């Protein structure tokens, strides 16, 4: 994130690994798109899918590298931006970045070791660097016939040992009589072959355990964040912003334009289209879990209503209930003076300026948006309130996507304490905007208490 560039003194010196002669530097938007496609393919594999912090780090490293922000890929800055460590944390005591990067390297190696991935574009993270490197996919693979022909022409001593199957016998392409000298004088003793076979079994077992563990993440995260809403007796109250009230309070519109537009909107009781998209996704989720719900505009809801059961507040700047609830929190909405620049500010680090967007820009010119997801238990009643709010409407859509996708909510488990089902929490999300549509949401900061 650009606002961390101001903290240049935080960068931990690290020597970048020299690029190999075969490394490929993407030069066009099409090249970068190809790499993003490969990244998503890798993250959907069992080695990465639904794991905790490994996909988050790999995605961040690739994205920042493609955006030309290699200077941000230093240990301390990664600890601050990806793993939300304090700006002055001790990297010798807290080695989360090094440990996570090491595990990412192992999983990348395991991914490309699988035959079905060996011919794909390669994304590597070499030891000694946090800057990913890329290698083009081979233009064509050798056919099975060509491989067999190559094996058939190898001398017998080179065929001794593991021949591509689980068997420890010589390859069937030579006779036992021909293989006998190879067994006696071959380069791979029987003991080493046995150890290699046992190592393969152990690796396969470890991979199975890692896969099983990774499958536990989404369901657990989904339960932790949604259970208080679903288990609360009675209806869930969904509160959407009333745009007419926002326009009435907006003093920047000339003359009586605000009242005219406000009257027009009140006639149809209209809401923002993307807010309604977020609301429809949440409604479908509640219906799937047989949870009754009620819809209200922000101007119709009252505090006693919100105290009667669980509530979901949709939308940020236009929803007065969202603004009231989040104002005292660590991450909250602010407006820069004399401008249309709004931000989600970190109360602990206000000097960084927060994550901001300029809402005076035309929507089709926006390149990114930010959102706040929060779950707060009312101090008086203990009722849970869930906030789904973006700076812009695309941010609200992305926030709903995050909450409704178990693979996304699982990212929270990399930072959450155990059994956070009854804890307050809030998270800051980032989404890229393409043609006025929100891309996948990414977690950039979170807090539990």
VEXLODO-874878 format. One record per residue (C-alpha): chain; x negated, y, z. Coordinates in steps of 0.1 Angstrom, whole numbers. Each point is the difference from the previous one (the first is absolute). Layout:
N
<atom chain="A" xx="X" yy="Y" zz="Z"/>
...
REM end
This chain:
449
<atom chain="A" xx="0" yy="0" zz="0"/>
<atom chain="A" xx="-13" yy="33" zz="-10"/>
<atom chain="A" xx="4" yy="17" zz="33"/>
<atom chain="A" xx="-26" yy="-22" zz="15"/>
<atom chain="A" xx="-26" yy="14" zz="-23"/>
<atom chain="A" xx="-3" yy="29" zz="24"/>
<atom chain="A" xx="-15" yy="-24" zz="25"/>
<atom chain="A" xx="-31" yy="-6" zz="-20"/>
<atom chain="A" xx="-21" yy="-3" zz="31"/>
<atom chain="A" xx="19" yy="-31" zz="10"/>
<atom chain="A" xx="-13" yy="-20" zz="-29"/>
<atom chain="A" xx="-22" yy="-29" zz="11"/>
<atom chain="A" xx="-31" yy="-3" zz="-23"/>
<atom chain="A" xx="0" yy="-31" zz="-20"/>
<atom chain="A" xx="-21" yy="-10" zz="-30"/>
<atom chain="A" xx="22" yy="-9" zz="-30"/>
<atom chain="A" xx="-10" yy="-32" zz="-17"/>
<atom chain="A" xx="-14" yy="6" zz="-35"/>
<atom chain="A" xx="24" yy="-9" zz="-27"/>
<atom chain="A" xx="-7" yy="-31" zz="-20"/>
<atom chain="A" xx="-6" yy="2" zz="-37"/>
<atom chain="A" xx="33" yy="-18" zz="-7"/>
<atom chain="A" xx="21" yy="24" zz="22"/>
<atom chain="A" xx="27" yy="18" zz="-18"/>
<atom chain="A" xx="10" yy="36" zz="6"/>
<atom chain="A" xx="37" yy="7" zz="-10"/>
<atom chain="A" xx="1" yy="30" zz="-22"/>
<atom chain="A" xx="36" yy="3" zz="-10"/>
<atom chain="A" xx="34" yy="0" zz="17"/>
<atom chain="A" xx="7" yy="-33" zz="-17"/>
<atom chain="A" xx="-32" yy="-14" zz="16"/>
<atom chain="A" xx="11" yy="11" zz="34"/>
<atom chain="A" xx="35" yy="-14" zz="-5"/>
<atom chain="A" xx="-15" yy="-33" zz="-9"/>
<atom chain="A" xx="-20" yy="0" zz="33"/>
<atom chain="A" xx="31" yy="9" zz="20"/>
<atom chain="A" xx="19" yy="-29" zz="-16"/>
<atom chain="A" xx="-29" yy="-24" zz="10"/>
<atom chain="A" xx="0" yy="15" zz="35"/>
<atom chain="A" xx="37" yy="-8" zz="4"/>
<atom chain="A" xx="-6" yy="-35" zz="-14"/>
<atom chain="A" xx="-27" yy="-6" zz="26"/>
<atom chain="A" xx="21" yy="14" zz="29"/>
<atom chain="A" xx="29" yy="-22" zz="-9"/>
<atom chain="A" xx="-22" yy="-32" zz="4"/>
<atom chain="A" xx="3" yy="-20" zz="32"/>
<atom chain="A" xx="-35" yy="11" zz="10"/>
<atom chain="A" xx="12" yy="36" zz="4"/>
<atom chain="A" xx="38" yy="0" zz="-1"/>
<atom chain="A" xx="16" yy="10" zz="33"/>
<atom chain="A" xx="-33" yy="0" zz="18"/>
<atom chain="A" xx="-6" yy="28" zz="24"/>
<atom chain="A" xx="-28" yy="25" zz="-7"/>
<atom chain="A" xx="-18" yy="-16" zz="-29"/>
<atom chain="A" xx="23" yy="11" zz="-28"/>
<atom chain="A" xx="2" yy="35" zz="14"/>
<atom chain="A" xx="-38" yy="5" zz="-1"/>
<atom chain="A" xx="-4" yy="-15" zz="-35"/>
<atom chain="A" xx="28" yy="21" zz="-14"/>
<atom chain="A" xx="-14" yy="32" zz="15"/>
<atom chain="A" xx="-35" yy="-7" zz="-13"/>
<atom chain="A" xx="12" yy="-7" zz="-36"/>
<atom chain="A" xx="23" yy="30" zz="-1"/>
<atom chain="A" xx="-26" yy="24" zz="13"/>
<atom chain="A" xx="-26" yy="-13" zz="-23"/>
<atom chain="A" xx="22" yy="4" zz="-30"/>
<atom chain="A" xx="9" yy="35" zz="11"/>
<atom chain="A" xx="-37" yy="9" zz="1"/>
<atom chain="A" xx="-1" yy="3" zz="38"/>
<atom chain="A" xx="-31" yy="-23" zz="6"/>
<atom chain="A" xx="-12" yy="24" zz="27"/>
<atom chain="A" xx="29" yy="-9" zz="22"/>
<atom chain="A" xx="-10" yy="-37" zz="0"/>
<atom chain="A" xx="-23" yy="2" zz="30"/>
<atom chain="A" xx="4" yy="-20" zz="32"/>
<atom chain="A" xx="10" yy="28" zz="23"/>
<atom chain="A" xx="24" yy="16" zz="-24"/>
<atom chain="A" xx="16" yy="-34" zz="-7"/>
<atom chain="A" xx="4" yy="-5" zz="37"/>
<atom chain="A" xx="18" yy="33" zz="3"/>
<atom chain="A" xx="22" yy="0" zz="-32"/>
<atom chain="A" xx="8" yy="-37" zz="-3"/>
<atom chain="A" xx="-2" yy="-13" zz="36"/>
<atom chain="A" xx="10" yy="32" zz="18"/>
<atom chain="A" xx="-30" yy="2" zz="23"/>
<atom chain="A" xx="-8" yy="33" zz="17"/>
<atom chain="A" xx="-23" yy="23" zz="-20"/>
<atom chain="A" xx="-29" yy="-5" zz="25"/>
<atom chain="A" xx="4" yy="-38" zz="5"/>
<atom chain="A" xx="-32" yy="-21" zz="5"/>
<atom chain="A" xx="-5" yy="-22" zz="-31"/>
<atom chain="A" xx="-26" yy="-21" zz="19"/>
<atom chain="A" xx="26" yy="-8" zz="26"/>
<atom chain="A" xx="31" yy="-3" zz="-23"/>
<atom chain="A" xx="-10" yy="-20" zz="-30"/>
<atom chain="A" xx="35" yy="-4" zz="-15"/>
<atom chain="A" xx="-11" yy="14" zz="-34"/>
<atom chain="A" xx="-30" yy="-24" zz="-4"/>
<atom chain="A" xx="19" yy="-30" zz="12"/>
<atom chain="A" xx="30" yy="7" zz="-22"/>
<atom chain="A" xx="-22" yy="6" zz="-31"/>
<atom chain="A" xx="-18" yy="-32" zz="7"/>
<atom chain="A" xx="32" yy="-20" zz="1"/>
<atom chain="A" xx="12" yy="18" zz="-32"/>
<atom chain="A" xx="-32" yy="-11" zz="-18"/>
<atom chain="A" xx="6" yy="-36" zz="11"/>
<atom chain="A" xx="36" yy="0" zz="-13"/>
<atom chain="A" xx="-11" yy="16" zz="-33"/>
<atom chain="A" xx="-25" yy="-28" zz="-5"/>
<atom chain="A" xx="26" yy="-26" zz="8"/>
<atom chain="A" xx="24" yy="16" zz="-24"/>
<atom chain="A" xx="-23" yy="-1" zz="-30"/>
<atom chain="A" xx="-13" yy="-34" zz="9"/>
<atom chain="A" xx="34" yy="-14" zz="-9"/>
<atom chain="A" xx="0" yy="-12" zz="-36"/>
<atom chain="A" xx="32" yy="18" zz="-9"/>
<atom chain="A" xx="-16" yy="34" zz="9"/>
<atom chain="A" xx="-35" yy="-5" zz="-14"/>
<atom chain="A" xx="8" yy="17" zz="-33"/>
<atom chain="A" xx="17" yy="31" zz="14"/>
<atom chain="A" xx="-14" yy="35" zz="3"/>
<atom chain="A" xx="-22" yy="0" zz="31"/>
<atom chain="A" xx="2" yy="24" zz="30"/>
<atom chain="A" xx="-30" yy="-5" zz="23"/>
<atom chain="A" xx="-11" yy="15" zz="33"/>
<atom chain="A" xx="-37" yy="-7" zz="3"/>
<atom chain="A" xx="-19" yy="-2" zz="33"/>
<atom chain="A" xx="-15" yy="33" zz="11"/>
<atom chain="A" xx="27" yy="22" zz="-16"/>
<atom chain="A" xx="36" yy="9" zz="3"/>
<atom chain="A" xx="3" yy="11" zz="-36"/>
<atom chain="A" xx="17" yy="-26" zz="-21"/>
<atom chain="A" xx="-15" yy="-11" zz="-34"/>
<atom chain="A" xx="19" yy="-12" zz="-30"/>
<atom chain="A" xx="-8" yy="-25" zz="-28"/>
<atom chain="A" xx="20" yy="-5" zz="-31"/>
<atom chain="A" xx="18" yy="-33" zz="-5"/>
<atom chain="A" xx="-17" yy="-23" zz="-26"/>
<atom chain="A" xx="15" yy="5" zz="-34"/>
<atom chain="A" xx="8" yy="-37" zz="-3"/>
<atom chain="A" xx="-5" yy="-31" zz="20"/>
<atom chain="A" xx="-18" yy="-31" zz="-11"/>
<atom chain="A" xx="24" yy="-27" zz="-10"/>
<atom chain="A" xx="1" yy="-33" zz="19"/>
<atom chain="A" xx="-15" yy="-18" zz="-30"/>
<atom chain="A" xx="-30" yy="24" zz="0"/>
<atom chain="A" xx="-6" yy="-6" zz="37"/>
<atom chain="A" xx="2" yy="-38" zz="-5"/>
<atom chain="A" xx="-24" yy="2" zz="-29"/>
<atom chain="A" xx="-24" yy="20" zz="21"/>
<atom chain="A" xx="1" yy="-25" zz="28"/>
<atom chain="A" xx="-4" yy="-30" zz="-24"/>
<atom chain="A" xx="-33" yy="15" zz="-13"/>
<atom chain="A" xx="-16" yy="5" zz="35"/>
<atom chain="A" xx="-27" yy="-25" zz="10"/>
<atom chain="A" xx="11" yy="-27" zz="25"/>
<atom chain="A" xx="-19" yy="15" zz="29"/>
<atom chain="A" xx="20" yy="32" zz="-2"/>
<atom chain="A" xx="32" yy="-19" zz="2"/>
<atom chain="A" xx="-8" yy="-16" zz="33"/>
<atom chain="A" xx="21" yy="10" zz="30"/>
<atom chain="A" xx="33" yy="18" zz="1"/>
<atom chain="A" xx="14" yy="0" zz="-36"/>
<atom chain="A" xx="30" yy="22" zz="3"/>
<atom chain="A" xx="21" yy="-24" zz="19"/>
<atom chain="A" xx="2" yy="-13" zz="36"/>
<atom chain="A" xx="-19" yy="-31" zz="-10"/>
<atom chain="A" xx="-36" yy="-6" zz="11"/>
<atom chain="A" xx="-6" yy="-24" zz="-28"/>
<atom chain="A" xx="-19" yy="9" zz="-32"/>
<atom chain="A" xx="19" yy="16" zz="-28"/>
<atom chain="A" xx="20" yy="-24" zz="-22"/>
<atom chain="A" xx="-18" yy="14" zz="-31"/>
<atom chain="A" xx="-31" yy="-21" zz="8"/>
<atom chain="A" xx="-3" yy="-37" zz="10"/>
<atom chain="A" xx="-8" yy="-13" zz="34"/>
<atom chain="A" xx="-33" yy="-14" zz="-13"/>
<atom chain="A" xx="-9" yy="35" zz="-13"/>
<atom chain="A" xx="10" yy="16" zz="33"/>
<atom chain="A" xx="-21" yy="-23" zz="22"/>
<atom chain="A" xx="-33" yy="18" zz="-6"/>
<atom chain="A" xx="18" yy="32" zz="6"/>
<atom chain="A" xx="13" yy="-12" zz="34"/>
<atom chain="A" xx="-35" yy="-11" zz="9"/>
<atom chain="A" xx="-19" yy="31" zz="-12"/>
<atom chain="A" xx="27" yy="26" zz="-4"/>
<atom chain="A" xx="-3" yy="35" zz="14"/>
<atom chain="A" xx="31" yy="-4" zz="24"/>
<atom chain="A" xx="-5" yy="-27" zz="27"/>
<atom chain="A" xx="31" yy="-19" zz="12"/>
<atom chain="A" xx="-2" yy="16" zz="34"/>
<atom chain="A" xx="2" yy="35" zz="-15"/>
<atom chain="A" xx="29" yy="-11" zz="-23"/>
<atom chain="A" xx="19" yy="-13" zz="31"/>
<atom chain="A" xx="-6" yy="33" zz="18"/>
<atom chain="A" xx="12" yy="20" zz="-30"/>
<atom chain="A" xx="32" yy="-21" zz="-1"/>
<atom chain="A" xx="6" yy="6" zz="37"/>
<atom chain="A" xx="-6" yy="37" zz="-5"/>
<atom chain="A" xx="26" yy="1" zz="-27"/>
<atom chain="A" xx="25" yy="-17" zz="23"/>
<atom chain="A" xx="-7" yy="25" zz="28"/>
<atom chain="A" xx="3" yy="30" zz="-24"/>
<atom chain="A" xx="34" yy="-14" zz="-13"/>
<atom chain="A" xx="12" yy="-4" zz="36"/>
<atom chain="A" xx="-11" yy="35" zz="10"/>
<atom chain="A" xx="17" yy="14" zz="-31"/>
<atom chain="A" xx="32" yy="-18" zz="9"/>
<atom chain="A" xx="-1" yy="14" zz="36"/>
<atom chain="A" xx="-6" yy="35" zz="-13"/>
<atom chain="A" xx="29" yy="-3" zz="-25"/>
<atom chain="A" xx="23" yy="-13" zz="28"/>
<atom chain="A" xx="-10" yy="28" zz="23"/>
<atom chain="A" xx="5" yy="26" zz="-28"/>
<atom chain="A" xx="35" yy="-12" zz="-5"/>
<atom chain="A" xx="10" yy="8" zz="36"/>
<atom chain="A" xx="-6" yy="38" zz="-4"/>
<atom chain="A" xx="30" yy="12" zz="-20"/>
<atom chain="A" xx="27" yy="-18" zz="20"/>
<atom chain="A" xx="-15" yy="11" zz="33"/>
<atom chain="A" xx="-3" yy="37" zz="-11"/>
<atom chain="A" xx="35" yy="-1" zz="-15"/>
<atom chain="A" xx="14" yy="-13" zz="33"/>
<atom chain="A" xx="-21" yy="24" zz="22"/>
<atom chain="A" xx="12" yy="31" zz="-19"/>
<atom chain="A" xx="37" yy="-9" zz="-7"/>
<atom chain="A" xx="10" yy="-21" zz="29"/>
<atom chain="A" xx="9" yy="29" zz="23"/>
<atom chain="A" xx="23" yy="14" zz="-27"/>
<atom chain="A" xx="16" yy="-33" zz="-8"/>
<atom chain="A" xx="4" yy="-11" zz="36"/>
<atom chain="A" xx="16" yy="32" zz="13"/>
<atom chain="A" xx="37" yy="-5" zz="6"/>
<atom chain="A" xx="25" yy="18" zz="-23"/>
<atom chain="A" xx="-5" yy="18" zz="-33"/>
<atom chain="A" xx="-31" yy="14" zz="-14"/>
<atom chain="A" xx="5" yy="37" zz="-8"/>
<atom chain="A" xx="-17" yy="11" zz="-32"/>
<atom chain="A" xx="-4" yy="38" zz="-2"/>
<atom chain="A" xx="-8" yy="17" zz="-33"/>
<atom chain="A" xx="-9" yy="36" zz="-6"/>
<atom chain="A" xx="27" yy="25" zz="-9"/>
<atom chain="A" xx="-15" yy="20" zz="-28"/>
<atom chain="A" xx="27" yy="27" zz="2"/>
<atom chain="A" xx="-11" yy="8" zz="35"/>
<atom chain="A" xx="-36" yy="3" zz="-11"/>
<atom chain="A" xx="9" yy="24" zz="-28"/>
<atom chain="A" xx="21" yy="21" zz="23"/>
<atom chain="A" xx="-30" yy="5" zz="24"/>
<atom chain="A" xx="-24" yy="7" zz="-29"/>
<atom chain="A" xx="-6" yy="37" zz="0"/>
<atom chain="A" xx="-23" yy="-1" zz="-31"/>
<atom chain="A" xx="29" yy="-3" zz="-25"/>
<atom chain="A" xx="11" yy="34" zz="-14"/>
<atom chain="A" xx="34" yy="16" zz="7"/>
<atom chain="A" xx="29" yy="-23" zz="6"/>
<atom chain="A" xx="-15" yy="-28" zz="-21"/>
<atom chain="A" xx="-5" yy="-21" zz="31"/>
<atom chain="A" xx="37" yy="2" zz="11"/>
<atom chain="A" xx="12" yy="-8" zz="-36"/>
<atom chain="A" xx="-22" yy="-30" zz="-3"/>
<atom chain="A" xx="9" yy="-10" zz="36"/>
<atom chain="A" xx="37" yy="2" zz="-8"/>
<atom chain="A" xx="-4" yy="-21" zz="-31"/>
<atom chain="A" xx="-19" yy="-27" zz="19"/>
<atom chain="A" xx="25" yy="-1" zz="28"/>
<atom chain="A" xx="28" yy="-7" zz="-24"/>
<atom chain="A" xx="-16" yy="-33" zz="-9"/>
<atom chain="A" xx="-19" yy="-7" zz="33"/>
<atom chain="A" xx="-31" yy="-8" zz="-21"/>
<atom chain="A" xx="-34" yy="-12" zz="13"/>
<atom chain="A" xx="-34" yy="-3" zz="-17"/>
<atom chain="A" xx="0" yy="-28" zz="-25"/>
<atom chain="A" xx="-32" yy="-15" zz="14"/>
<atom chain="A" xx="12" yy="2" zz="35"/>
<atom chain="A" xx="30" yy="-20" zz="-11"/>
<atom chain="A" xx="-23" yy="-26" zz="-16"/>
<atom chain="A" xx="-18" yy="-4" zz="34"/>
<atom chain="A" xx="34" yy="-2" zz="17"/>
<atom chain="A" xx="13" yy="-27" zz="-24"/>
<atom chain="A" xx="-31" yy="-22" zz="6"/>
<atom chain="A" xx="4" yy="2" zz="37"/>
<atom chain="A" xx="38" yy="-7" zz="-3"/>
<atom chain="A" xx="-8" yy="-31" zz="-20"/>
<atom chain="A" xx="-25" yy="-11" zz="27"/>
<atom chain="A" xx="25" yy="5" zz="28"/>
<atom chain="A" xx="27" yy="-18" zz="-20"/>
<atom chain="A" xx="-23" yy="-30" zz="-5"/>
<atom chain="A" xx="-4" yy="-2" zz="37"/>
<atom chain="A" xx="37" yy="4" zz="7"/>
<atom chain="A" xx="-5" yy="32" zz="18"/>
<atom chain="A" xx="28" yy="26" zz="-1"/>
<atom chain="A" xx="-8" yy="35" zz="-9"/>
<atom chain="A" xx="15" yy="35" zz="-5"/>
<atom chain="A" xx="-11" yy="29" zz="-22"/>
<atom chain="A" xx="0" yy="36" zz="10"/>
<atom chain="A" xx="-14" yy="33" zz="-12"/>
<atom chain="A" xx="-25" yy="18" zz="23"/>
<atom chain="A" xx="25" yy="29" zz="6"/>
<atom chain="A" xx="27" yy="-24" zz="11"/>
<atom chain="A" xx="-21" yy="-21" zz="25"/>
<atom chain="A" xx="-2" yy="10" zz="36"/>
<atom chain="A" xx="-24" yy="-9" zz="28"/>
<atom chain="A" xx="27" yy="-21" zz="19"/>
<atom chain="A" xx="6" yy="-19" zz="-33"/>
<atom chain="A" xx="-37" yy="-9" zz="-3"/>
<atom chain="A" xx="-1" yy="-11" zz="37"/>
<atom chain="A" xx="27" yy="-27" zz="-6"/>
<atom chain="A" xx="-22" yy="-24" zz="-19"/>
<atom chain="A" xx="-29" yy="-4" zz="-24"/>
<atom chain="A" xx="-6" yy="28" zz="-26"/>
<atom chain="A" xx="-19" yy="3" zz="-32"/>
<atom chain="A" xx="-9" yy="36" zz="-10"/>
<atom chain="A" xx="-6" yy="3" zz="-38"/>
<atom chain="A" xx="-19" yy="30" zz="-14"/>
<atom chain="A" xx="-24" yy="24" zz="16"/>
<atom chain="A" xx="1" yy="38" zz="-6"/>
<atom chain="A" xx="37" yy="1" zz="-8"/>
<atom chain="A" xx="11" yy="-22" zz="30"/>
<atom chain="A" xx="2" yy="21" zz="31"/>
<atom chain="A" xx="1" yy="-32" zz="22"/>
<atom chain="A" xx="-32" yy="-12" zz="-15"/>
<atom chain="A" xx="-17" yy="33" zz="6"/>
<atom chain="A" xx="12" yy="1" zz="36"/>
<atom chain="A" xx="-11" yy="-35" zz="8"/>
<atom chain="A" xx="-35" yy="1" zz="-16"/>
<atom chain="A" xx="-9" yy="36" zz="11"/>
<atom chain="A" xx="-17" yy="-11" zz="32"/>
<atom chain="A" xx="-18" yy="-30" zz="-15"/>
<atom chain="A" xx="-36" yy="-4" zz="-9"/>
<atom chain="A" xx="9" yy="-1" zz="-37"/>
<atom chain="A" xx="27" yy="26" zz="-9"/>
<atom chain="A" xx="12" yy="23" zz="-28"/>
<atom chain="A" xx="-13" yy="36" zz="-4"/>
<atom chain="A" xx="2" yy="28" zz="-25"/>
<atom chain="A" xx="-29" yy="21" zz="-10"/>
<atom chain="A" xx="9" yy="37" zz="6"/>
<atom chain="A" xx="13" yy="20" zz="-30"/>
<atom chain="A" xx="-1" yy="-29" zz="-23"/>
<atom chain="A" xx="19" yy="-31" zz="-12"/>
<atom chain="A" xx="-29" yy="-23" zz="12"/>
<atom chain="A" xx="12" yy="-25" zz="25"/>
<atom chain="A" xx="-21" yy="-26" zz="19"/>
<atom chain="A" xx="0" yy="-28" zz="24"/>
<atom chain="A" xx="-24" yy="13" zz="26"/>
<atom chain="A" xx="-20" yy="-21" zz="25"/>
<atom chain="A" xx="3" yy="18" zz="33"/>
<atom chain="A" xx="-33" yy="-15" zz="11"/>
<atom chain="A" xx="-19" yy="14" zz="-30"/>
<atom chain="A" xx="20" yy="31" zz="-12"/>
<atom chain="A" xx="-33" yy="14" zz="-14"/>
<atom chain="A" xx="2" yy="-26" zz="-28"/>
<atom chain="A" xx="31" yy="16" zz="-15"/>
<atom chain="A" xx="21" yy="-31" zz="-1"/>
<atom chain="A" xx="14" yy="-18" zz="-30"/>
<atom chain="A" xx="18" yy="26" zz="-21"/>
<atom chain="A" xx="19" yy="7" zz="-32"/>
<atom chain="A" xx="10" yy="32" zz="-18"/>
<atom chain="A" xx="38" yy="-3" zz="-4"/>
<atom chain="A" xx="0" yy="31" zz="-23"/>
<atom chain="A" xx="-14" yy="-22" zz="-27"/>
<atom chain="A" xx="23" yy="-16" zz="-26"/>
<atom chain="A" xx="7" yy="-36" zz="11"/>
<atom chain="A" xx="-15" yy="-14" zz="-33"/>
<atom chain="A" xx="-33" yy="18" zz="9"/>
<atom chain="A" xx="-4" yy="-16" zz="34"/>
<atom chain="A" xx="-28" yy="-26" zz="3"/>
<atom chain="A" xx="6" yy="-13" zz="35"/>
<atom chain="A" xx="23" yy="2" zz="30"/>
<atom chain="A" xx="-2" yy="-9" zz="36"/>
<atom chain="A" xx="25" yy="-15" zz="24"/>
<atom chain="A" xx="6" yy="-6" zz="37"/>
<atom chain="A" xx="14" yy="-32" zz="14"/>
<atom chain="A" xx="8" yy="0" zz="37"/>
<atom chain="A" xx="19" yy="-21" zz="25"/>
<atom chain="A" xx="8" yy="18" zz="32"/>
<atom chain="A" xx="19" yy="-13" zz="30"/>
<atom chain="A" xx="22" yy="27" zz="16"/>
<atom chain="A" xx="-13" yy="10" zz="34"/>
<atom chain="A" xx="34" yy="2" zz="15"/>
<atom chain="A" xx="19" yy="-29" zz="-16"/>
<atom chain="A" xx="-28" yy="-22" zz="-13"/>
<atom chain="A" xx="18" yy="-2" zz="-34"/>
<atom chain="A" xx="-24" yy="-5" zz="-30"/>
<atom chain="A" xx="-2" yy="27" zz="-27"/>
<atom chain="A" xx="-17" yy="-8" zz="-33"/>
<atom chain="A" xx="-13" yy="29" zz="-21"/>
<atom chain="A" xx="-5" yy="-4" zz="-38"/>
<atom chain="A" xx="-12" yy="34" zz="-12"/>
<atom chain="A" xx="-22" yy="14" zz="-28"/>
<atom chain="A" xx="-13" yy="34" zz="-6"/>
<atom chain="A" xx="17" yy="-2" zz="-33"/>
<atom chain="A" xx="28" yy="-23" zz="-12"/>
<atom chain="A" xx="-25" yy="-25" zz="-15"/>
<atom chain="A" xx="-16" yy="-3" zz="34"/>
<atom chain="A" xx="33" yy="-10" zz="15"/>
<atom chain="A" xx="4" yy="-27" zz="-27"/>
<atom chain="A" xx="-35" yy="-13" zz="7"/>
<atom chain="A" xx="7" yy="-1" zz="38"/>
<atom chain="A" xx="31" yy="-21" zz="-6"/>
<atom chain="A" xx="-21" yy="-23" zz="-23"/>
<atom chain="A" xx="-25" yy="-4" zz="27"/>
<atom chain="A" xx="25" yy="-10" zz="27"/>
<atom chain="A" xx="19" yy="-24" zz="-24"/>
<atom chain="A" xx="-31" yy="-18" zz="-12"/>
<atom chain="A" xx="-14" yy="-25" zz="26"/>
<atom chain="A" xx="-34" yy="0" zz="-18"/>
<atom chain="A" xx="-2" yy="38" zz="6"/>
<atom chain="A" xx="12" yy="0" zz="36"/>
<atom chain="A" xx="-26" yy="-27" zz="7"/>
<atom chain="A" xx="-27" yy="27" zz="-5"/>
<atom chain="A" xx="11" yy="13" zz="34"/>
<atom chain="A" xx="-11" yy="-31" zz="18"/>
<atom chain="A" xx="-37" yy="8" zz="-8"/>
<atom chain="A" xx="3" yy="29" zz="24"/>
<atom chain="A" xx="29" yy="-9" zz="23"/>
<atom chain="A" xx="-3" yy="-14" zz="35"/>
<atom chain="A" xx="15" yy="-33" zz="8"/>
<atom chain="A" xx="38" yy="-1" zz="3"/>
<atom chain="A" xx="7" yy="35" zz="-12"/>
<atom chain="A" xx="37" yy="-7" zz="-5"/>
<atom chain="A" xx="9" yy="23" zz="29"/>
<atom chain="A" xx="-26" yy="26" zz="-5"/>
<atom chain="A" xx="4" yy="34" zz="-16"/>
<atom chain="A" xx="-19" yy="3" zz="-33"/>
<atom chain="A" xx="-6" yy="22" zz="-29"/>
<atom chain="A" xx="-19" yy="-3" zz="-32"/>
<atom chain="A" xx="-11" yy="23" zz="-28"/>
<atom chain="A" xx="4" yy="-13" zz="-36"/>
<atom chain="A" xx="-14" yy="11" zz="-33"/>
<atom chain="A" xx="15" yy="-7" zz="-34"/>
<atom chain="A" xx="-12" yy="10" zz="-35"/>
<atom chain="A" xx="26" yy="16" zz="-23"/>
<atom chain="A" xx="2" yy="-9" zz="-36"/>
<atom chain="A" xx="26" yy="15" zz="-23"/>
<atom chain="A" xx="19" yy="12" zz="32"/>
<atom chain="A" xx="2" yy="-36" zz="13"/>
<atom chain="A" xx="-16" yy="-12" zz="32"/>
<atom chain="A" xx="-27" yy="-26" zz="-2"/>
<atom chain="A" xx="-7" yy="-26" zz="27"/>
<atom chain="A" xx="-3" yy="14" zz="35"/>
<atom chain="A" xx="-33" yy="-2" zz="19"/>
<atom chain="A" xx="-6" yy="3" zz="37"/>
<atom chain="A" xx="-25" yy="28" zz="9"/>
<atom chain="A" xx="5" yy="5" zz="37"/>
<atom chain="A" xx="21" yy="-13" zz="29"/>
<atom chain="A" xx="6" yy="3" zz="37"/>
<atom chain="A" xx="15" yy="-23" zz="27"/>
<atom chain="A" xx="10" yy="9" zz="35"/>
REM end
